[in-house]
Amino acid sequence: MAFPGIDVKGLRALFSATDMIVGAILVGIIALIIIPLPTFFLDILLSVSIAATLLILLVAMYLKEPLELASFPSILLVITLFRLSLNIQASRQLLLNAYAGQVVAAFGVVMVGGNYIVGVIVFVIITIVQFVVITKGSERVAEVAARFTLDAMPGKQMSIDADLNAGLIDANEARARRKKIEAEATFFGSMDGANKFVRGDSIASIIIVLVNLMGGILVGWLQRGMGIMEALTTYALLTVGAGLVAQLTALLVSVATGLLITKSATEVSMGTDISAQLFAQPRAFAFVSLIMAAFAIVPGLPTMPFLMLSGMSGGLALALISTKTRGEEAKVVKEEVSSKEVLKKPESILGTLGLDPLSLKTGRNLIPLIDPSQRGALLERITLIRYQIGQELGFVIPGVRVMDDLSLPPNQYTIEIRGTKVATGEAYLGHHEVALRLADIKQKKMTGTEVKDPITSDYVTWVPDEYLAELQKLQLTLHDPVDALSLHFTEIIKRYADEIMTRQNVQSLIELVKNTNAAIVRELIPDMLSLGQVHKVLQLLVRERVSIRDLSTILERLADYAHLSRDINVLTEYVRQSLARQICESYSDKESVITVVTIDPALEETLIGSIHQSEYGSFLAVDPNIGERILLQIQRHISNFRRMKALPVTLCSPRLRPHFKRFIERSFPDVAVLSYNEIVPQVKVQSIGMISLER
């Protein structure tokens, strides 16, 4: 039956069974401090306390990781309050009736043989072990764990971002890992404070025992007419019994706390972890067996216990060695059978047909750069390159397969995209690359090896490291093999980014946009443009090194103009205009000035008239003589750009821009071509020349 104005679901959540039970338990614990209970119920609650602490200890032992019991700080607070309330109940019964139930009496009589002096000594020992050893150690471990966890958070966050950008994980897994990091920081921070509960409980137990002892003597002597020794004997035993019950449960909770916060990084329970690691070293047991046998023959030491331990250790060592040997033999046989079975399956042949999106192969002299056992620095550098280019261009660079290829010359390396070689270079270990010809190096009384720079095609020289100090004095730009190879690899990825970016990459990026701008994705794909058409637009953008990180803006601009034209080149120009500020920032200097070369209006009209349409799209069909003159002029202007240390940029009309870029990119792939519509008002344009028909 529904009632108007009442949130039934909210009431149901408010009064859920679990919350009601927990609330009732907390109220009951508080009531124990105030309301006296019969000793029968006190015995039951003390038994419950012992059982609860045992349960917590065993749960902590079987956990695979601490976060499986993230509520432990709250549980620790509740169980500590529960034990203190029972301690108060026992103290009340002890002082009022000189009797606190069978559990307290049993601990006071049976465990210490009715000797209160022995009981006090046992109580002190347990307290010292619990307070000084376990609690103090747990407190220190929790403090260090909390500090290290907080210090490691930025690094872990960066690692998650790197894996996400590298495509190793998706957005959901990244979100889950971030949530886990936050939970770890909160948990260890809470445990650092929760250990104060255990420490305070130990101190409170000592004070309660002293108060009960003094109070019992006074009550027995002054109110019950007992002699001082009789009162001391009676109340001391009861006090020790109540103290032992409290300290036993406190000890169990302290051990559980220590187990939880010292849990190692392995994802198995403590028993499995310890057995797997201890029993993995049979030689240790064999050595213990020999030592125990030596102790057995030492005069004055008991022979039988040491002989028994020696035999047990030796037998266990033999059993472990035998088991380990059989396991290794079975593993070898299984691997041989598996490899033969795999070769028989058609799927194994299909697996060999796959191509790596990116691969780097090196000659034998460059193997130390990629060998993990030799701490090859190139592997880590490639990971950073993938991350940096991913941030710069806005899509995930796939993993790179790095391997040696003995068929290559010793100092050569190749870069391949899907099994096709796209670049070759040379690097020399123990050398540094200098942008000088060998003749210039020899004039400075040094030697080296002259090669062509794979990026600029200029001649450079690899000079041995023995001349490094002299090169540094000349203030020359130096590159070691890792730097040189990394620069070349970076340039190749940027140059072939459009081939590297697959349709699956685009689909993953669009899924990310759906999280923040689902409306534009629903409007554009697939009703206005297909995924393939969007992919082609993005390819044209990254081909000219335009970042696609602002994918929402790109999709919105495509949605604005897709109903006017389906021509990919036209749509790309519209998108570039919407990214004008970003494009200008890429080519402007610190003073917001872009240095450009312009095209003579007469030549521009001629080139626009040479644009032809065909079934394969539009292209620039320029006269060969005119084309050669244009390329020669661009070559001269590039030299000027290099002297000015500016990026080479050509400025032309929007209609000509994509065709002119395709015309010159084969000869000058690094020359950017911008249109007038891509220059924002905040940027100044400085022209250093003009491309014209005149010689």
C-alpha positions in Angstrom: 0.0 0.0 0.0 1.4 3.4 -1.0 1.1 6.6 1.0 1.1 10.0 -0.8 4.0 12.2 0.1 6.1 9.4 1.6 9.2 8.1 -0.1 8.8 4.4 0.5 12.2 3.5 -1.0 13.9 6.1 1.2 12.2 4.6 4.3 13.1 1.1 3.3 16.7 2.1 2.9 16.6 4.0 6.2 15.3 1.0 8.1 17.2 -1.7 6.3 17.9 -4.8 8.4 21.7 -4.4 8.5 21.7 -0.8 9.6 19.1 -1.5 12.2 21.2 -4.4 13.6 24.3 -2.3 13.7 22.5 0.6 15.4 21.0 -1.8 17.9 24.4 -3.2 18.7 25.9 0.3 19.3 23.0 1.3 21.5 23.4 -2.0 23.4 27.1 -1.5 24.0 26.5 2.0 25.4 23.7 0.5 27.6 26.2 -2.1 29.0 28.2 0.8 30.5 25.2 2.1 32.4 22.8 -0.9 33.2 24.0 -3.7 35.5 23.7 -7.2 34.2 23.3 -10.6 35.9 26.5 -12.6 35.9 24.9 -15.2 33.6 24.6 -12.6 30.8 28.0 -11.2 31.6 29.5 -14.7 31.0 27.6 -14.9 27.7 28.9 -11.5 26.5 32.5 -12.2 27.6 32.3 -15.4 25.5 30.9 -13.4 22.6 33.8 -11.0 23.0 36.3 -13.8 22.8 34.6 -15.4 19.8 34.3 -12.0 18.0 38.0 -11.3 18.4 38.9 -14.8 17.2 36.7 -14.2 14.2 38.4 -10.9 13.4 41.9 -12.5 13.7 41.0 -15.4 11.4 39.4 -13.1 8.8 42.5 -10.9 8.8 44.6 -14.0 8.3 42.6 -15.2 5.3 42.4 -11.8 3.5 44.1 -11.5 0.1 44.6 -7.7 0.4 43.8 -5.2 3.2 41.1 -3.4 1.3 38.9 -6.5 1.5 38.3 -5.4 5.1 38.2 -1.7 4.5 35.7 -1.3 7.4 38.3 -2.6 9.9 38.9 0.8 11.6 35.2 1.1 12.4 35.1 -2.6 13.5 38.1 -1.9 15.7 36.4 1.0 17.3 33.2 -1.0 18.0 35.0 -4.1 19.4 37.2 -1.9 21.6 34.1 -0.1 23.0 32.4 -3.5 23.5 35.4 -4.9 25.5 35.7 -1.7 27.6 32.0 -1.8 28.4 32.3 -5.5 29.5 35.3 -4.5 31.6 33.2 -1.9 33.3 30.4 -4.5 33.9 32.9 -7.0 35.3 34.4 -4.3 37.6 30.9 -3.4 38.8 30.0 -7.0 39.6 33.4 -7.6 41.2 33.2 -4.7 43.6 29.5 -5.1 44.4 29.3 -8.9 44.8 32.9 -10.1 45.0 31.9 -12.3 42.0 31.9 -11.5 38.3 30.8 -14.8 36.7 32.3 -18.1 35.8 34.4 -16.8 32.9 36.2 -14.3 35.1 36.5 -16.8 38.0 38.0 -19.4 35.6 40.6 -17.1 34.3 41.5 -16.0 37.8 41.7 -19.6 39.3 42.3 -22.1 36.5 44.7 -20.1 34.3 47.0 -19.0 37.1 46.4 -21.8 39.5 44.6 -19.6 42.1 47.9 -17.7 42.8 47.2 -14.0 42.4 50.9 -13.1 42.3 51.4 -15.4 39.3 48.3 -13.9 37.8 49.6 -10.4 38.2 52.9 -11.5 36.6 51.1 -13.2 33.7 48.9 -10.2 33.2 51.9 -7.8 33.1 53.7 -10.1 30.6 50.7 -10.2 28.3 50.2 -6.4 28.6 53.9 -5.8 27.8 53.7 -8.1 24.7 50.5 -6.6 23.5 51.3 -3.0 24.2 55.1 -2.7 23.6 55.6 -5.3 20.9 52.5 -5.8 18.8 50.6 -2.5 19.3 53.7 -0.3 19.0 54.9 -2.1 15.9 51.5 -2.0 14.3 51.2 1.7 15.0 54.6 2.4 13.4 53.8 0.2 10.3 50.4 1.9 9.9 52.0 5.4 10.2 54.7 4.6 7.6 52.2 2.9 5.3 49.9 5.9 5.4 52.7 8.3 4.6 54.1 6.2 1.8 50.6 5.6 0.3 49.9 9.4 0.3 53.4 10.1 -1.2 52.9 7.5 -3.9 49.5 8.7 -5.0 50.7 11.2 -7.6 53.0 8.6 -9.2 50.2 6.0 -9.3 47.8 8.6 -10.8 50.4 9.4 -13.5 50.9 5.7 -14.2 47.1 5.2 -14.6 47.0 8.2 -17.0 49.9 6.8 -19.0 48.3 3.3 -19.2 45.0 4.9 -20.3 46.7 7.0 -23.0 48.7 4.0 -24.1 45.5 2.0 -24.6 46.5 -0.6 -22.0 43.3 0.0 -20.0 39.9 1.6 -20.7 38.2 4.5 -19.0 36.2 2.2 -16.6 39.3 0.3 -15.4 41.2 3.6 -15.0 38.3 4.9 -12.9 38.3 1.8 -10.8 42.1 1.9 -10.2 41.8 5.6 -9.2 39.0 4.7 -6.8 41.2 1.9 -5.3 44.1 4.3 -4.8 41.8 6.7 -3.0 40.4 3.8 -0.9 44.0 2.7 0.0 44.9 6.2 1.1 41.8 6.5 3.2 42.2 3.0 4.7 45.8 3.4 5.8 45.2 6.9 7.1 42.3 5.5 9.1 44.4 2.6 10.4 47.1 5.1 11.5 44.4 6.7 13.8 42.6 3.4 14.7 45.8 2.0 16.2 45.4 4.7 18.9 42.2 2.8 20.0 44.2 -0.4 20.6 47.0 1.6 22.4 44.4 3.4 24.6 42.6 0.2 25.3 45.8 -1.3 26.7 46.4 1.7 28.9 42.8 1.7 30.1 43.0 -2.0 31.0 46.1 -1.5 33.2 44.4 1.4 35.0 41.1 -0.6 35.4 43.1 -3.5 37.0 44.8 -1.1 39.4 41.6 0.6 40.3 39.8 -2.7 40.8 42.6 -4.1 42.9 42.7 -1.0 45.2 38.9 -0.7 45.3 38.4 -4.4 46.0 40.8 -4.3 49.0 39.0 -1.2 50.4 35.5 -2.7 49.9 36.5 -6.1 51.4 38.3 -4.6 54.3 36.1 -1.6 55.2 32.6 -2.8 54.1 32.7 -6.6 54.2 34.8 -7.0 57.3 37.5 -9.0 55.7 41.1 -8.9 56.7 43.5 -7.1 54.4 45.1 -10.3 53.2 41.7 -12.1 52.7 40.4 -9.1 50.8 43.6 -9.0 48.7 43.4 -12.7 47.9 39.7 -12.6 47.0 39.7 -9.4 44.9 43.1 -9.8 43.4 42.2 -13.1 41.9 38.9 -11.7 40.5 40.7 -8.6 39.3 43.4 -10.6 37.6 40.7 -12.9 36.0 38.9 -9.8 34.6 42.1 -8.3 33.4 43.3 -11.5 31.7 39.9 -11.8 29.8 40.3 -8.2 28.7 44.0 -8.5 27.7 43.4 -11.8 25.9 40.8 -10.3 23.6 42.9 -7.1 23.3 45.9 -9.3 22.3 43.8 -11.0 19.6 42.6 -7.7 18.2 46.2 -6.3 18.2 47.5 -9.4 16.3 44.6 -9.0 13.8 45.6 -5.4 13.3 49.2 -6.2 12.8 48.4 -9.0 10.3 46.1 -6.6 8.3 48.5 -3.7 8.0 51.6 -5.9 7.3 49.8 -7.8 4.6 52.2 -8.0 1.7 51.5 -7.0 -1.9 50.7 -10.6 -3.0 47.1 -11.4 -3.8 46.8 -14.6 -1.8 46.0 -15.3 1.8 48.7 -15.2 4.5 48.8 -19.0 4.9 49.2 -19.6 1.2 51.8 -16.8 1.0 53.9 -18.1 3.8 53.8 -21.8 2.8 54.6 -20.9 -0.8 57.6 -18.8 0.2 59.0 -20.9 3.1 58.6 -24.3 1.5 60.2 -23.0 -1.7 63.6 -23.2 -0.1 64.3 -26.9 0.8 68.0 -26.2 1.3 67.1 -24.1 4.4 65.4 -27.1 6.0 68.3 -29.3 5.2 70.7 -26.9 6.8 68.5 -26.7 9.9 68.5 -30.5 10.1 72.3 -30.5 10.2 72.4 -27.8 12.9 69.8 -29.7 15.1 71.9 -32.9 14.7 74.9 -31.0 15.9 73.0 -29.6 19.0 71.9 -33.2 19.8 75.5 -34.4 20.4 76.5 -31.3 22.4 77.0 -32.5 26.1 74.5 -31.1 28.5 71.7 -30.4 25.9 68.8 -32.8 25.7 69.5 -35.3 22.8 66.0 -36.5 21.9 64.2 -33.2 21.2 67.0 -32.0 18.9 67.2 -35.4 17.2 63.5 -35.4 16.5 63.7 -31.8 15.1 66.7 -32.9 13.0 64.8 -35.9 11.6 61.7 -33.8 10.9 63.6 -31.0 9.1 65.7 -33.5 7.1 62.6 -35.5 6.0 60.8 -32.3 5.1 63.8 -31.1 3.1 63.9 -34.4 1.1 60.2 -34.3 0.5 60.3 -30.7 -0.8 63.3 -31.5 -3.0 61.5 -34.5 -4.5 58.3 -32.6 -5.0 60.1 -29.7 -6.7 62.0 -32.0 -9.0 58.8 -33.8 -10.0 57.1 -30.5 -10.6 59.9 -29.2 -12.8 59.9 -32.4 -14.9 56.2 -32.3 -15.2 56.3 -28.7 -16.3 58.9 -29.5 -19.0 56.9 -32.4 -20.3 53.7 -30.3 -20.3 55.4 -27.4 -22.2 56.8 -29.8 -24.8 53.3 -31.4 -25.3 51.6 -28.0 -25.4 54.1 -26.7 -27.9 53.5 -29.7 -30.2 49.8 -29.4 -29.8 49.8 -25.7 -30.6 51.8 -26.3 -33.8 49.1 -28.7 -34.9 46.3 -26.2 -34.6 45.4 -23.9 -37.5 45.1 -21.1 -35.0 48.8 -21.1 -34.5 49.4 -20.4 -38.2 46.9 -17.6 -38.1 48.8 -16.1 -35.1 51.9 -15.8 -37.2 50.1 -13.8 -39.9 49.5 -10.8 -37.6 51.5 -7.6 -38.1 52.7 -5.3 -35.4 51.4 -1.7 -35.7 54.8 -0.4 -34.9 58.1 -2.2 -34.6 61.8 -1.2 -34.1 64.6 -3.5 -35.2 68.2 -3.0 -34.3 71.5 -4.5 -35.4 73.6 -6.5 -33.0 75.8 -3.6 -31.8 72.6 -1.7 -30.6 71.2 -4.6 -28.6 72.3 -3.1 -25.3 69.9 -0.2 -25.9 66.8 -2.6 -26.0 67.9 -5.4 -23.7 66.1 -5.2 -20.3 68.8 -7.3 -18.7 71.3 -4.6 -19.6 68.9 -1.9 -18.5 68.3 -0.7 -22.0 67.3 2.9 -21.7 65.5 3.0 -25.1 62.6 0.9 -23.9 61.6 3.4 -21.2 62.2 6.3 -23.6 59.8 4.7 -26.2 57.1 4.5 -23.5 57.6 8.2 -22.8 57.5 9.1 -26.5 54.2 7.2 -26.9 52.8 9.1 -24.0 54.0 12.5 -25.1 52.9 12.1 -28.7 49.5 10.8 -27.5 49.1 13.9 -25.4 50.2 16.1 -28.4 48.2 14.5 -31.2 45.3 13.3 -29.1 45.1 9.6 -29.8 46.6 6.4 -28.3 49.9 5.4 -29.9 49.9 1.5 -30.1 52.5 -0.6 -28.4 55.9 -0.9 -30.1 57.5 -4.2 -30.7 61.3 -3.9 -30.1 63.6 -6.6 -31.3 67.0 -7.3 -32.7 67.6 -8.3 -36.3 70.9 -9.9 -37.0 70.4 -9.5 -40.7 70.8 -5.7 -40.3 74.3 -4.1 -40.3 75.6 -4.0 -36.8 75.0 -0.3 -36.2 71.8 0.1 -38.2 68.1 0.2 -37.1 64.8 0.2 -38.9 61.4 1.4 -38.1 58.4 -0.5 -39.5 54.7 0.2 -39.6 52.6 -3.0 -40.0 55.6 -4.9 -41.3 56.7 -2.3 -43.9 59.9 -0.5 -43.4 59.4 3.3 -43.3 62.7 4.5 -42.0 66.4 3.5 -41.5 69.1 5.0 -39.4 72.5 4.4 -37.9 73.6 4.9 -34.3 77.0 4.1 -32.6 77.3 3.1 -29.0 80.1 4.9 -27.2 79.7 7.9 -29.5 77.8 11.2 -29.7 76.2 12.6 -32.8 77.4 16.1 -33.9 75.9 18.2 -36.6 79.3 18.7 -38.4 80.9 17.1 -41.4 83.8 14.6 -40.9 86.2 17.1 -42.5 85.3 19.7 -39.9 85.8 17.1 -37.1 89.2 16.2 -38.4 90.3 19.8 -38.4 89.7 19.8 -34.7 92.0 16.8 -34.4 89.2 14.3 -33.7 87.9 11.2 -35.5 84.4 10.0 -36.2 82.0 8.3 -38.6 80.1 10.4 -41.0 76.4 9.4 -41.8 73.3 11.1 -43.1 70.9 12.4 -40.5 67.7 10.4 -41.1 65.5 13.3 -40.2 67.1 16.3 -42.1 69.2 14.3 -44.6 72.1 16.5 -43.7 75.5 14.9 -43.0 76.4 14.4 -39.3 79.3 12.7 -37.6 79.4 10.2 -34.7 82.3 11.1 -32.6 83.8 8.7 -29.9 83.0 9.6 -26.3 86.8 10.0 -25.6 86.4 13.5 -27.3 83.2 14.4 -25.3 84.9 17.0 -23.1 86.4 18.7 -26.2 83.0 18.7 -27.9 81.3 20.2 -24.9 83.9 23.0 -24.8 82.9 23.8 -28.4 79.2 24.2 -27.2 77.9 22.0 -29.9 74.6 20.2 -29.8 75.3 16.6 -28.9 73.1 13.5 -29.0 73.9 10.1 -27.6 72.5 7.0 -29.3 69.4 6.9 -27.2 68.6 10.6 -27.9 69.3 10.3 -31.6 67.2 7.2 -32.1 64.4 8.7 -29.9 64.3 11.9 -32.0 64.1 9.9 -35.2 61.4 7.6 -33.8 59.4 10.5 -32.6 59.6 12.2 -36.0 58.5 9.0 -37.8 55.4 8.5 -35.6 54.4 12.1 -36.2 55.0 11.8 -39.9 53.0 8.6 -40.3 50.4 9.3 -37.6 47.5 9.1 -40.0 48.5 5.5 -40.9 49.0 4.5 -37.3 45.6 5.8 -36.2 43.1 3.1 -36.8 39.3 3.1 -36.9 39.3 1.3 -33.6 41.3 4.2 -32.1 38.6 6.6 -33.3 35.9 4.4 -31.9 37.6 4.4 -28.5 37.9 8.2 -28.6 34.3 8.7 -29.5 33.3 6.5 -26.6 35.2 8.9 -24.3 33.3 11.8 -25.8 30.0 10.1 -25.1 30.7 10.4 -21.4 30.7 14.2 -21.5 28.9 15.1 -24.8 26.7 12.2 -25.8 24.3 14.5 -27.7 26.8 15.5 -30.4 27.8 11.8 -31.0 24.2 10.8 -31.4 23.5 13.7 -33.8 26.6 13.1 -36.0 27.1 9.3 -36.1 25.8 7.5 -38.1 23.0 9.7 -39.4 25.1 12.5 -40.9 28.6 10.9 -41.2 29.8 7.3 -40.8 32.5 6.3 -38.5 34.8 5.8 -41.5 34.2 9.4 -42.7 35.0 10.8 -39.3 38.1 8.6 -39.3 39.3 10.1 -42.6 38.8 13.6 -41.3 40.8 12.9 -38.2 43.5 11.2 -40.3 43.9 14.4 -42.4 44.2 16.4 -39.3 46.9 14.3 -37.6 48.7 13.9 -41.0 49.4 17.7 -40.7 50.1 17.3 -36.9 46.9 19.0 -35.8 45.9 17.7 -32.4 42.5 16.0 -32.1 42.4 16.1 -28.3 39.5 18.6 -28.5 37.3 15.9 -30.2 34.1 17.5 -29.0 34.8 20.7 -30.9 35.8 18.7 -34.0 32.6 16.6 -33.9 30.4 19.7 -33.4 32.0 21.5 -36.4 31.4 18.3 -38.5 27.8 18.3 -37.4 27.4 21.9 -38.4 28.7 21.4 -42.0 28.0 17.8 -42.8 24.6 18.7 -44.3 26.4 21.1 -46.7 29.1 18.8 -48.0 30.3 15.2 -47.6 33.7 16.0 -49.2 36.3 15.0 -46.6 38.7 17.7 -47.7 36.1 20.5 -47.4 35.0 19.2 -43.9 38.6 19.0 -42.8 39.1 22.7 -43.7 36.0 23.7 -41.7 37.4 21.8 -38.7 40.8 23.4 -39.1 39.2 26.8 -38.9 37.5 25.9 -35.7 40.9 24.8 -34.3 42.6 28.0 -35.6 43.8 29.1 -32.1 45.4 25.7 -31.4 47.0 25.7 -34.9 48.4 29.2 -34.5 49.8 28.4 -31.1 51.8 25.4 -32.6 53.7 27.7 -35.0 54.0 31.0 -33.2 56.9 32.1 -31.1 56.9 33.5 -27.6 55.8 36.9 -28.9 52.8 35.4 -30.8 54.5 35.9 -34.2 54.2 33.3 -37.0 57.0 33.5 -39.6 55.6 32.6 -43.0 56.3 32.5 -46.8 53.3 33.7 -48.9 52.3 32.7 -52.5 52.1 35.3 -55.2 48.4 36.0 -56.0 49.0 35.4 -59.7 50.6 32.0 -59.0 47.9 31.2 -56.5 45.2 31.9 -59.2 47.2 29.7 -61.6 47.4 26.9 -59.1 43.7 27.1 -58.2 42.9 26.8 -61.9 45.0 23.6 -62.0 42.8 21.9 -59.4 41.0 19.0 -61.1 38.2 16.8 -59.9 38.1 13.1 -60.6 36.3 10.0 -59.3 39.3 9.6 -56.9 38.9 13.1 -55.5 40.4 16.5 -56.3 44.1 17.0 -57.0 46.5 19.7 -58.2 47.6 19.1 -61.8 50.4 21.7 -62.1 52.7 22.3 -65.0 56.0 20.4 -64.4 58.1 23.5 -65.0 56.1 25.6 -62.7 56.1 22.8 -60.1 59.9 22.5 -60.2 60.3 26.3 -59.8 58.0 26.2 -56.8 60.0 23.5 -55.1 63.3 25.2 -55.7 62.0 28.4 -54.1 60.6 26.5 -51.1 64.1 24.9 -50.7 65.7 28.3 -50.5 63.1 29.6 -48.1 63.7 26.6 -45.8 67.3 27.6 -45.5 66.2 31.0 -44.3 63.8 29.5 -41.8 66.6 27.4 -40.4 68.9 30.4 -40.0 66.1 32.2 -38.1 65.4 29.0 -36.1 61.7 29.2 -37.0 59.3 26.5 -38.2 58.8 26.6 -42.0 55.2 27.8 -42.7 53.5 28.7 -46.0 50.4 30.8 -46.1 47.8 30.6 -48.9 44.0 30.7 -49.5 41.7 28.1 -47.9 40.7 26.7 -51.3 44.3 26.0 -52.3 45.7 25.0 -48.9 45.0 21.2 -48.9 46.1 20.7 -52.5 49.3 22.7 -52.1 50.1 20.8 -49.0 49.8 17.5 -50.8 51.8 18.8 -53.7 54.9 19.8 -51.6 54.7 17.2 -48.8 56.6 14.5 -50.8 59.6 16.8 -51.0 59.1 18.8 -47.9 57.0 16.9 -45.4 57.9 19.3 -42.5 56.7 22.4 -44.2 53.3 23.5 -42.7 50.7 25.1 -45.0 48.2 27.3 -43.3 45.2 29.2 -44.8 44.3 32.8 -44.1 41.2 31.7 -42.2 43.3 29.8 -39.7 45.2 32.9 -38.5 43.5 34.3 -35.4 43.6 38.1 -34.7 45.8 37.7 -31.6 48.7 36.4 -33.8 51.0 38.6 -35.9 52.2 37.3 -39.3 55.8 38.0 -40.4 56.5 37.3 -44.1 60.1 36.6 -45.1 59.5 35.9 -48.7 57.1 35.0 -51.5 56.8 32.1 -53.9 56.2 33.4 -57.4 56.4 32.5 -61.1 59.5 34.7 -61.5 62.9 33.1 -61.4 
